[in-house]
């Protein structure tokens, strides 16, 4: 919701604003699907505290580009690859069935982040572009460092990658998608 409003505020093309609104609906569906899976496995979905509505001014172009790099380029792309891994690797058909459409949506969200960057980058200064790339690179390093150190049978059954595979997934994105971005 905030991305769509921020893009509209800075005068982004209507197609980008529309795609951000579509992604908001996708994320709501993802939350429902994951809550259902949690209940199916005798768990409750973690409640993420509702964020207070932002009361500050809309972000600058630079702040928007920075957020897009970290959450979009890195977060959405890795989320898509992780969902694909789970959709293919889980022994639970319900997990596979829930994660396959989520993976497709997350791929679309990552593509949206690339289009947002392509629109924002020419509007930034050279220093700002360098700082956006530096933030993306720092997020990639943090993602690589956060790969799980322990493999549980339950996690593997649900399709989660072990530490070696998780790092390989990050490395694969880094060698392809993120390298091409100059991140």
C-alpha positions in Angstrom: 0.0 0.0 0.0 2.8 2.4 1.0 4.8 1.6 -2.2 1.8 2.4 -4.4 1.1 5.7 -2.5 4.8 6.6 -2.6 5.1 5.9 -6.3 2.0 8.0 -7.0 3.4 10.8 -4.9 6.6 11.0 -6.8 4.9 10.9 -10.2 5.8 7.4 -11.2 4.0 5.9 -14.3 0.5 4.6 -13.6 1.6 1.1 -14.6 4.1 1.0 -11.7 1.5 2.3 -9.3 -1.0 -0.3 -10.5 1.5 -3.2 -10.2 2.3 -2.1 -6.6 -1.4 -2.2 -5.8 -1.7 -5.7 -7.3 1.3 -6.8 -5.2 -0.5 -5.6 -2.1 -3.4 -7.9 -2.9 -0.9 -10.7 -3.5 0.7 -10.2 -0.1 -2.7 -10.5 1.6 -3.4 -13.8 -0.2 0.1 -15.0 0.9 -0.6 -14.2 4.5 -3.9 -16.2 4.4 -2.2 -19.1 2.7 0.6 -19.2 5.2 -1.8 -18.9 8.1 -3.7 -21.9 6.7 -0.6 -23.9 6.4 0.5 -23.0 10.0 -2.9 -24.2 11.3 -2.7 -27.4 9.2 0.6 -28.2 11.0 -0.8 -27.4 14.4 0.8 -24.0 14.7 -0.4 -20.4 14.7 0.9 -17.9 12.2 3.1 -15.3 13.9 1.2 -12.1 14.2 3.2 -9.2 12.9 2.3 -6.2 14.9 0.4 -3.8 12.7 2.6 -0.9 11.7 1.3 2.5 12.6 0.4 4.5 9.6 3.4 6.6 8.6 2.9 10.1 9.9 6.1 11.5 8.4 6.3 13.0 4.9 6.6 10.7 2.0 10.1 9.4 1.3 12.4 11.2 -1.1 13.3 9.6 -4.4 16.5 8.4 -2.8 14.8 6.9 0.2 12.3 5.1 -2.1 15.1 3.8 -4.2 17.0 2.6 -1.1 14.0 0.7 0.2 13.2 -0.7 -3.2 16.8 -2.1 -3.5 16.7 -3.8 -0.1 13.1 -5.0 0.0 12.6 -5.5 -3.8 15.8 -6.5 -5.5 17.1 -8.5 -2.6 14.1 -9.5 -0.5 11.5 -10.2 -3.2 14.0 -12.0 -5.4 15.3 -14.3 -2.6 11.7 -14.8 -1.4 10.7 -16.0 -4.9 13.6 -18.4 -5.1 13.0 -19.7 -1.6 9.3 -20.2 -2.4 10.2 -22.1 -5.6 12.6 -24.3 -3.6 9.9 -25.1 -1.1 7.3 -25.7 -3.8 9.5 -28.2 -5.4 11.2 -29.7 -2.3 8.5 -30.1 0.3 7.1 -33.6 1.0 3.8 -32.0 2.0 1.5 -31.5 -1.0 -0.3 -28.6 0.7 3.0 -26.8 1.1 3.9 -27.4 -2.5 0.4 -26.2 -3.6 0.5 -23.1 -1.5 4.1 -22.1 -2.4 3.9 -22.5 -6.2 1.6 -19.6 -6.7 3.4 -17.5 -4.1 6.6 -18.1 -5.9 5.1 -16.8 -9.2 3.8 -13.7 -7.4 7.2 -13.1 -5.7 8.9 -13.3 -9.1 6.5 -10.7 -10.4 7.2 -8.5 -7.3 11.0 -8.8 -7.9 10.4 -7.8 -11.5 8.4 -4.8 -10.3 11.4 -3.8 -8.1 13.6 -3.9 -11.2 11.1 -1.6 -13.1 10.9 0.7 -10.2 14.7 1.0 -10.0 14.8 1.6 -13.8 12.5 4.5 -13.4 14.1 5.9 -10.2 17.8 5.5 -11.1 18.0 8.3 -13.7 16.4 10.6 -11.2 19.1 10.1 -8.6 22.5 11.7 -8.3 25.5 9.5 -9.0 26.3 9.4 -5.3 22.7 8.3 -4.5 22.9 5.5 -7.1 26.1 4.3 -5.5 24.6 4.4 -2.0 21.6 2.4 -3.3 23.9 -0.2 -4.7 25.9 -0.3 -1.5 22.7 -0.9 0.5 21.7 -3.7 -1.8 25.2 -5.3 -1.5 25.0 -5.0 2.4 21.6 -6.7 2.4 22.9 -9.5 0.2 25.8 -10.0 2.7 23.4 -10.0 5.6 21.1 -12.5 3.8 24.1 -14.8 3.1 25.2 -14.5 6.8 21.7 -15.3 8.1 21.4 -18.7 6.4 20.4 -21.2 9.0 23.1 -23.1 10.8 21.0 -26.1 11.7 19.0 -28.4 9.5 16.0 -30.0 11.2 14.0 -32.9 9.7 10.8 -30.8 9.9 12.3 -27.8 8.1 13.6 -30.1 5.3 10.2 -31.9 5.0 8.6 -28.4 4.5 11.1 -27.7 1.7 13.3 -25.3 3.5 16.9 -25.4 2.3 19.7 -26.4 4.6 22.5 -24.0 5.2 24.6 -25.1 2.2 21.7 -24.9 -0.2 20.5 -21.6 1.2 23.9 -20.0 0.7 24.0 -21.6 -2.8 20.6 -19.9 -3.6 22.0 -16.5 -2.5 25.1 -17.1 -4.5 23.1 -18.0 -7.6 21.1 -14.8 -7.4 24.3 -12.9 -6.7 26.0 -14.3 -9.7 23.1 -13.6 -12.0 20.3 -11.2 -11.2 22.2 -9.0 -8.7 25.4 -9.0 -10.7 23.5 -7.7 -13.7 22.1 -4.9 -11.6 25.6 -3.8 -10.6 24.6 -4.5 -7.0 
